Amino acid sequence: MLAVVVSSDRIHAVFDVLTRSGPDKSGHYEHEIMPPTDPPASPGFPTTRLRRLRQIPGIRRLVQTTRLSPADLVLPLFVRPGSGVRSEIASMPGNYQLSPDLLADEVREAAALGLGGVILFGIPEHKDATGTSALSESGIIPQAVRVAKHAAPELPVITDLCFCEYTDHGQCGVVGRVAGRPDVDNDATLELLARQAVVHARAGADVVAPSGMMDGMVGAMRRALDDAGFLHLPILSYAAKYASAFYGPFRDAAESAPQLGDRRGYQMDPAAAPGQAMREIELDLAEGADLVMVKPALPYLDIIRQAADRFPGVPLAAYNVSGEFSMLKAAAARAWLDERPVVLETLTAIRRAGASIILTYWAKDVARWLQRSP
């Protein structure tokens, strides 16, 4: 047993604090110990009326803490070979596969609307098992980058780095055998991603964005870019990308649906604990990522919030993906929802969760709506 010796002077001092007065002349404490003092109650109704700040539109705007700006938004664009091609994507109304010549008009419009940038996805003429067309200096993305930078030199051009659009099997890298079954060979794919990054950099990309969720992809690309002289080119990593059912329309747009298996062997499990996403982000930052992304956005607002809190100061993007877009478009087309306020509320929620950058197919519409807002 541990014995603690406390002097009588110290005991008396404690009682002096707890009682209304010190001891009487005989040294005895005869007063009751004072009960703890409750903190003063907060004023309630009718003194406090939170609606006072909601009555006038100007006051509501004044006290807002979450704001949308066109400069926060990045527009995804799909580019395919040819000339004069503007093919609407059936599952994504208002979005198109564009040839490079028509891409120029889209990029100029994005710049005029004050958007934060565009991100380019390529659909090649030729697909094979290892996605060799992704490594060509004259491939569809290098062509598109050069067109975009000529059309609007000041508008940031981001390029998606992956192989699902370029492989005939639709997987995000070289397929080998993992644990006795066909799956993407992580380490063999890293070399290809590093080469693809340098090809995009040479074409003039402002940011490269690896989306394949390969372990070590950021480090491999950073080394290759630095060795090629692109030390200052930022990497936006799809650091927490989930194996989501919300990607369906995108796979139509990019013609990238997997022809064998699925992508659960490398994209994150939606049921995984949030700590796994934080670990993915932390590792990518350690490898040299300059910006990070959570994808999709709406089903993973909790991940966005935790990432914003865990990594303050790191630019955090969220991808408002095709399924999120298409389901609201479908509801609006049937007059089940009013598109404009629902979209603005949706993107505001993503910003409020902590994303500083939003990739969204509504980017141009939102920029126009914000310009017309009172």
TORRO-958643 format. One record per residue (C-alpha): x, z, y. Coordinates in Angstrom, 3 decimals. Layout:
BEGIN
+----------+----------+----------+
|       xx |       zz |       yy |
+----------+----------+----------+
|        X |        Z |        Y |
...
+----------+----------+----------+
//
This chain:
BEGIN
+----------+----------+----------+
|       xx |       zz |       yy |
+----------+----------+----------+
|    0.000 |    0.000 |    0.000 |
|    1.205 |   -0.892 |    3.473 |
|    0.996 |    1.971 |    5.951 |
|    0.689 |    1.187 |    9.657 |
|    1.610 |    3.944 |   12.106 |
|   -0.012 |    3.760 |   15.537 |
|    0.738 |    6.369 |   18.217 |
|   -2.057 |    8.493 |   19.623 |
|   -1.201 |    7.229 |   23.117 |
|   -1.905 |    3.684 |   22.040 |
|   -5.190 |    4.675 |   20.374 |
|   -6.264 |    6.419 |   23.576 |
|   -5.367 |    3.364 |   25.608 |
|   -7.593 |    1.187 |   23.424 |
|  -10.478 |    3.622 |   23.787 |
|   -9.962 |    3.677 |   27.537 |
|  -10.575 |   -0.055 |   27.560 |
|  -13.578 |    0.038 |   25.246 |
|  -15.380 |    2.974 |   26.880 |
|  -16.934 |    3.400 |   30.263 |
|  -14.324 |    6.000 |   31.255 |
|  -11.273 |    7.828 |   29.969 |
|  -11.305 |   11.194 |   28.182 |
|  -12.834 |   14.307 |   29.735 |
|  -10.751 |   17.288 |   30.826 |
|  -10.481 |   18.545 |   27.260 |
|   -9.192 |   15.163 |   26.086 |
|  -12.328 |   14.235 |   24.138 |
|  -14.134 |   10.859 |   24.306 |
|  -17.853 |   11.495 |   24.652 |
|  -19.056 |    8.135 |   25.929 |
|  -20.408 |    5.330 |   23.802 |
|  -18.324 |    2.262 |   23.259 |
|  -19.494 |   -0.505 |   25.587 |
|  -21.226 |   -3.398 |   23.850 |
|  -19.643 |   -6.804 |   24.344 |
|  -20.797 |   -8.573 |   27.457 |
|  -22.644 |  -11.820 |   26.789 |
|  -21.556 |  -14.791 |   28.878 |
|  -24.023 |  -15.699 |   31.581 |
|  -26.689 |  -17.998 |   30.259 |
|  -26.517 |  -21.622 |   31.383 |
|  -29.303 |  -22.526 |   33.769 |
|  -32.034 |  -24.396 |   31.970 |
|  -35.199 |  -26.212 |   32.905 |
|  -36.501 |  -26.375 |   35.595 |
|  -33.170 |  -25.787 |   37.372 |
|  -31.356 |  -28.297 |   35.184 |
|  -32.945 |  -31.735 |   34.998 |
|  -30.676 |  -34.301 |   33.342 |
|  -33.101 |  -37.058 |   34.287 |
|  -31.923 |  -36.781 |   37.905 |
|  -28.957 |  -38.982 |   36.986 |
|  -31.159 |  -41.583 |   35.296 |
|  -33.731 |  -42.369 |   37.960 |
|  -31.857 |  -44.915 |   40.092 |
|  -29.978 |  -47.897 |   38.583 |
|  -27.081 |  -47.437 |   40.992 |
|  -26.666 |  -43.787 |   39.997 |
|  -26.814 |  -44.677 |   36.307 |
|  -23.998 |  -47.171 |   36.832 |
|  -22.038 |  -44.661 |   38.904 |
|  -21.948 |  -42.049 |   36.139 |
|  -21.348 |  -44.419 |   33.227 |
|  -18.212 |  -43.669 |   31.255 |
|  -18.291 |  -46.752 |   29.003 |
|  -18.172 |  -50.188 |   30.579 |
|  -18.000 |  -53.706 |   29.192 |
|  -15.876 |  -56.319 |   30.893 |
|  -15.229 |  -59.966 |   29.955 |
|  -11.530 |  -59.075 |   29.977 |
|  -12.154 |  -56.774 |   26.974 |
|  -13.501 |  -59.636 |   24.843 |
|  -11.708 |  -62.134 |   22.594 |
|  -13.516 |  -65.282 |   21.410 |
|  -12.895 |  -66.489 |   17.826 |
|  -12.636 |  -70.283 |   17.500 |
|  -12.466 |  -72.496 |   14.408 |
|  -10.328 |  -75.626 |   14.527 |
|  -10.188 |  -78.547 |   12.104 |
|   -8.360 |  -81.889 |   12.118 |
|   -9.858 |  -84.963 |   13.681 |
|  -11.140 |  -86.152 |   17.022 |
|  -14.518 |  -85.603 |   18.605 |
|  -15.512 |  -83.129 |   15.876 |
|  -18.086 |  -80.510 |   16.859 |
|  -19.729 |  -79.338 |   13.659 |
|  -22.184 |  -76.467 |   13.993 |
|  -21.791 |  -73.605 |   11.534 |
|  -25.240 |  -73.212 |    9.975 |
|  -24.944 |  -69.475 |    9.314 |
|  -23.547 |  -68.759 |   12.805 |
|  -25.827 |  -70.467 |   15.363 |
|  -24.001 |  -71.600 |   18.485 |
|  -20.567 |  -71.601 |   16.817 |
|  -18.718 |  -74.747 |   15.786 |
|  -15.777 |  -76.146 |   13.928 |
|  -13.917 |  -78.058 |   16.631 |
|  -11.241 |  -80.722 |   16.629 |
|   -8.257 |  -79.968 |   18.888 |
|   -9.427 |  -82.315 |   21.642 |
|  -12.746 |  -80.476 |   21.997 |
|  -11.036 |  -77.123 |   21.658 |
|   -9.535 |  -77.706 |   25.098 |
|  -12.973 |  -77.520 |   26.764 |
|  -13.805 |  -74.260 |   24.971 |
|  -10.542 |  -72.692 |   26.047 |
|  -10.981 |  -73.755 |   29.672 |
|  -14.487 |  -72.278 |   29.655 |
|  -13.207 |  -69.013 |   28.152 |
|  -10.600 |  -68.783 |   30.910 |
|  -13.158 |  -69.537 |   33.633 |
|  -15.401 |  -66.754 |   32.317 |
|  -12.533 |  -64.248 |   32.517 |
|  -12.325 |  -63.551 |   28.791 |
|   -9.410 |  -61.557 |   27.454 |
|   -8.317 |  -64.351 |   25.132 |
|   -9.165 |  -66.521 |   22.142 |
|   -8.187 |  -66.161 |   18.488 |
|   -7.715 |  -69.336 |   16.444 |
|   -8.637 |  -69.944 |   12.792 |
|   -7.576 |  -73.192 |   11.150 |
|   -9.248 |  -75.390 |    8.539 |
|   -6.566 |  -77.742 |    7.146 |
|   -6.882 |  -81.224 |    5.682 |
|   -5.030 |  -80.230 |    2.539 |
|   -5.228 |  -77.079 |    0.393 |
|   -3.037 |  -76.076 |   -2.527 |
|   -2.100 |  -73.015 |   -4.583 |
|    0.428 |  -71.668 |   -2.070 |
|   -1.124 |  -72.828 |    1.203 |
|    1.803 |  -75.044 |    2.177 |
|   -0.079 |  -76.646 |    5.093 |
|   -0.025 |  -73.230 |    6.816 |
|    3.745 |  -73.576 |    7.163 |
|    3.812 |  -77.007 |    8.786 |
|    5.020 |  -77.269 |   12.380 |
|    2.418 |  -80.020 |   12.829 |
|   -0.369 |  -78.107 |   11.065 |
|   -3.784 |  -77.483 |   12.512 |
|   -2.962 |  -74.143 |   14.168 |
|    0.258 |  -75.332 |   15.861 |
|   -1.709 |  -78.328 |   17.153 |
|   -4.484 |  -76.051 |   18.398 |
|   -2.080 |  -73.638 |   20.078 |
|   -0.388 |  -76.412 |   22.016 |
|   -3.749 |  -77.796 |   23.155 |
|   -5.013 |  -74.343 |   24.170 |
|   -1.893 |  -73.423 |   26.139 |
|   -1.970 |  -76.768 |   27.946 |
|   -5.668 |  -76.384 |   28.788 |
|   -5.420 |  -72.798 |   30.086 |
|   -1.808 |  -71.605 |   30.300 |
|   -2.717 |  -68.081 |   31.490 |
|   -5.296 |  -67.355 |   28.777 |
|   -3.815 |  -65.346 |   25.867 |
|   -3.921 |  -67.305 |   22.611 |
|   -3.922 |  -65.214 |   19.416 |
|   -3.431 |  -66.810 |   16.017 |
|   -4.784 |  -65.450 |   12.774 |
|   -2.111 |  -65.302 |   10.072 |
|   -3.437 |  -65.549 |    6.554 |
|   -3.571 |  -67.994 |    3.666 |
|   -7.217 |  -67.865 |    2.564 |
|   -8.085 |  -70.973 |    4.625 |
|   -5.099 |  -72.882 |    3.224 |
|   -5.171 |  -72.076 |   -0.501 |
|   -7.346 |  -73.937 |   -2.972 |
|   -8.285 |  -70.629 |   -4.624 |
|   -9.290 |  -68.920 |   -1.356 |
|   -7.111 |  -65.857 |   -1.859 |
|   -4.917 |  -64.536 |    0.957 |
|   -1.562 |  -65.340 |   -0.634 |
|    0.281 |  -66.437 |   -3.740 |
|   -1.699 |  -65.610 |   -6.870 |
|    0.198 |  -63.980 |   -9.701 |
|   -0.658 |  -61.302 |  -12.227 |
|   -1.071 |  -57.706 |  -11.113 |
|   -1.860 |  -55.009 |  -13.705 |
|   -2.517 |  -57.730 |  -16.273 |
|   -5.030 |  -59.728 |  -14.240 |
|   -4.858 |  -62.497 |  -11.631 |
|   -4.328 |  -61.104 |   -8.145 |
|   -2.311 |  -61.796 |   -5.016 |
|    1.418 |  -61.236 |   -5.427 |
|    2.098 |  -59.004 |   -2.440 |
|    5.862 |  -59.444 |   -2.116 |
|    5.881 |  -63.195 |   -2.715 |
|    3.281 |  -63.550 |    0.030 |
|    5.348 |  -61.608 |    2.569 |
|    7.959 |  -64.354 |    2.771 |
|    5.260 |  -66.948 |    3.465 |
|    3.621 |  -64.800 |    6.130 |
|    6.972 |  -64.358 |    7.856 |
|    7.477 |  -68.136 |    7.920 |
|    3.922 |  -68.706 |    9.153 |
|    4.475 |  -66.258 |   12.019 |
|    7.552 |  -68.139 |   13.202 |
|    5.676 |  -71.473 |   13.036 |
|    2.945 |  -70.081 |   15.270 |
|    5.456 |  -68.552 |   17.645 |
|    7.293 |  -71.852 |   18.028 |
|    3.992 |  -73.570 |   18.834 |
|    3.471 |  -71.163 |   21.736 |
|    1.172 |  -68.417 |   20.403 |
|    1.000 |  -65.377 |   22.672 |
|    0.084 |  -62.926 |   19.877 |
|    0.157 |  -63.276 |   16.083 |
|   -2.416 |  -61.394 |   14.026 |
|   -1.826 |  -60.905 |   10.281 |
|   -5.134 |  -60.332 |    8.506 |
|   -4.264 |  -60.396 |    4.801 |
|   -3.752 |  -56.630 |    4.259 |
|   -0.483 |  -57.141 |    2.386 |
|    1.709 |  -54.037 |    2.204 |
|    4.756 |  -54.566 |    4.410 |
|    3.379 |  -57.643 |    6.185 |
|    4.063 |  -56.366 |    9.710 |
|    7.653 |  -55.432 |    8.949 |
|    8.363 |  -58.806 |    7.298 |
|    6.928 |  -60.686 |   10.262 |
|    8.687 |  -58.522 |   12.825 |
|   12.063 |  -59.163 |   11.224 |
|   11.430 |  -62.911 |   11.007 |
|   10.224 |  -63.162 |   14.599 |
|   13.168 |  -61.158 |   15.911 |
|   15.648 |  -63.226 |   13.911 |
|   14.095 |  -66.404 |   15.341 |
|   14.448 |  -65.118 |   18.901 |
|   10.825 |  -64.020 |   19.461 |
|   11.616 |  -60.361 |   20.119 |
|    8.906 |  -60.020 |   22.742 |
|    6.038 |  -61.638 |   20.809 |
|    3.395 |  -58.954 |   20.019 |
|    1.840 |  -58.430 |   16.597 |
|   -1.844 |  -57.507 |   16.353 |
|   -2.305 |  -56.150 |   12.853 |
|   -5.617 |  -56.118 |   11.021 |
|   -4.465 |  -52.673 |    9.983 |
|   -7.757 |  -51.317 |    8.626 |
|   -9.613 |  -54.284 |    7.163 |
|  -12.331 |  -53.470 |    4.664 |
|  -13.569 |  -55.479 |    1.670 |
|  -16.871 |  -55.968 |    3.449 |
|  -20.048 |  -57.841 |    2.597 |
|  -20.363 |  -58.676 |    6.308 |
|  -17.837 |  -61.557 |    6.095 |
|  -20.175 |  -64.079 |    4.458 |
|  -20.858 |  -66.378 |    7.435 |
|  -17.165 |  -66.402 |    8.398 |
|  -16.287 |  -67.780 |    4.970 |
|  -18.650 |  -70.681 |    5.680 |
|  -17.023 |  -71.206 |    9.077 |
|  -13.427 |  -71.069 |    7.828 |
|  -14.196 |  -72.609 |    4.413 |
|  -12.307 |  -69.723 |    2.880 |
|  -14.553 |  -68.189 |    0.217 |
|  -12.504 |  -67.007 |   -2.793 |
|  -12.808 |  -69.388 |   -5.747 |
|  -11.635 |  -66.760 |   -8.225 |
|  -12.172 |  -63.022 |   -8.151 |
|  -12.535 |  -61.181 |   -4.876 |
|  -10.276 |  -59.465 |   -2.326 |
|  -10.837 |  -55.843 |   -3.287 |
|   -7.319 |  -55.605 |   -4.668 |
|   -5.891 |  -55.625 |   -1.145 |
|   -8.659 |  -55.100 |    1.400 |
|   -9.786 |  -51.502 |    1.857 |
|  -12.587 |  -49.870 |   -0.112 |
|  -15.564 |  -49.154 |    2.195 |
|  -15.981 |  -45.806 |    0.431 |
|  -12.374 |  -44.723 |    1.004 |
|  -11.736 |  -41.566 |    2.985 |
|  -10.983 |  -42.189 |    6.695 |
|   -7.512 |  -40.771 |    6.182 |
|   -6.587 |  -43.883 |    4.213 |
|   -7.336 |  -46.065 |    7.243 |
|   -5.268 |  -43.755 |    9.445 |
|   -2.386 |  -44.084 |    6.994 |
|   -2.659 |  -47.896 |    7.024 |
|   -2.548 |  -47.914 |   10.825 |
|    0.339 |  -45.463 |   10.962 |
|    2.396 |  -47.542 |    8.539 |
|    1.773 |  -50.770 |   10.456 |
|    2.774 |  -49.128 |   13.713 |
|    5.942 |  -47.845 |   12.079 |
|    6.725 |  -51.400 |   10.926 |
|    6.397 |  -52.754 |   14.450 |
|    2.733 |  -53.536 |   15.160 |
|    1.993 |  -53.555 |   18.887 |
|   -1.798 |  -53.588 |   18.591 |
|   -4.033 |  -52.642 |   15.659 |
|   -7.509 |  -53.606 |   14.540 |
|  -10.430 |  -52.163 |   12.611 |
|  -12.613 |  -54.761 |   10.859 |
|  -15.636 |  -54.843 |   10.678 |
|  -16.767 |  -52.895 |   13.726 |
|  -20.326 |  -51.569 |   13.454 |
|  -20.235 |  -50.089 |    9.925 |
|  -16.889 |  -48.456 |   10.778 |
|  -17.450 |  -46.854 |   14.182 |
|  -16.243 |  -43.572 |   12.694 |
|  -12.930 |  -45.214 |   11.804 |
|  -12.596 |  -46.669 |   15.305 |
|  -13.227 |  -43.229 |   16.822 |
|  -10.712 |  -41.503 |   14.585 |
|   -8.105 |  -44.206 |   15.210 |
|   -8.561 |  -43.922 |   18.980 |
|   -8.132 |  -40.148 |   18.794 |
|   -5.224 |  -40.247 |   16.349 |
|   -3.211 |  -42.954 |   18.139 |
|   -3.833 |  -42.556 |   21.880 |
|   -2.165 |  -45.204 |   23.965 |
|   -2.099 |  -47.780 |   21.163 |
|   -4.274 |  -50.817 |   22.015 |
|   -7.122 |  -50.734 |   19.507 |
|   -9.170 |  -53.814 |   18.655 |
|  -12.393 |  -54.028 |   16.670 |
|  -13.806 |  -57.203 |   15.135 |
|  -17.560 |  -57.598 |   15.610 |
|  -17.694 |  -59.814 |   12.546 |
|  -19.809 |  -62.795 |   11.533 |
|  -22.355 |  -60.834 |    9.511 |
|  -22.990 |  -58.481 |   12.417 |
|  -23.439 |  -61.524 |   14.645 |
|  -25.644 |  -63.541 |   12.309 |
|  -28.082 |  -60.771 |   11.412 |
|  -28.846 |  -60.084 |   15.085 |
|  -29.085 |  -63.816 |   15.791 |
|  -31.589 |  -64.192 |   12.959 |
|  -33.680 |  -61.282 |   14.195 |
|  -33.621 |  -62.620 |   17.769 |
|  -34.654 |  -66.110 |   16.593 |
|  -37.775 |  -64.528 |   15.071 |
|  -38.433 |  -62.491 |   18.216 |
|  -37.955 |  -59.282 |   16.245 |
|  -35.292 |  -58.195 |   18.733 |
|  -34.442 |  -59.050 |   22.332 |
|  -30.965 |  -60.537 |   21.927 |
|  -29.326 |  -59.725 |   25.267 |
|  -29.996 |  -55.950 |   25.460 |
|  -29.339 |  -55.485 |   21.737 |
|  -25.990 |  -57.289 |   21.951 |
|  -24.928 |  -55.387 |   25.061 |
|  -25.896 |  -52.098 |   23.405 |
|  -23.996 |  -53.064 |   20.262 |
|  -20.771 |  -53.941 |   22.062 |
|  -21.064 |  -50.889 |   24.303 |
|  -21.259 |  -48.734 |   21.168 |
|  -18.038 |  -50.312 |   19.881 |
|  -16.318 |  -49.628 |   23.208 |
|  -17.681 |  -46.069 |   23.298 |
|  -16.290 |  -45.456 |   19.813 |
|  -12.830 |  -46.156 |   21.223 |
|  -12.061 |  -49.883 |   20.929 |
|  -10.289 |  -51.297 |   23.972 |
|  -10.537 |  -54.897 |   22.696 |
|  -13.527 |  -56.495 |   20.955 |
|  -13.362 |  -59.755 |   19.030 |
|  -16.867 |  -61.176 |   19.163 |
|  -18.714 |  -64.473 |   18.823 |
|  -20.867 |  -63.370 |   21.757 |
|  -17.909 |  -63.283 |   24.146 |
|  -19.016 |  -66.190 |   26.337 |
|  -22.679 |  -65.105 |   26.407 |
|  -21.745 |  -61.537 |   27.310 |
|  -19.435 |  -62.700 |   30.097 |
|  -22.304 |  -64.701 |   31.605 |
|  -24.750 |  -61.828 |   31.209 |
|  -22.374 |  -59.405 |   32.896 |
|  -21.871 |  -61.794 |   35.807 |
|  -25.645 |  -61.887 |   36.336 |
|  -26.153 |  -58.142 |   35.982 |
|  -27.333 |  -56.354 |   39.159 |
+----------+----------+----------+
//
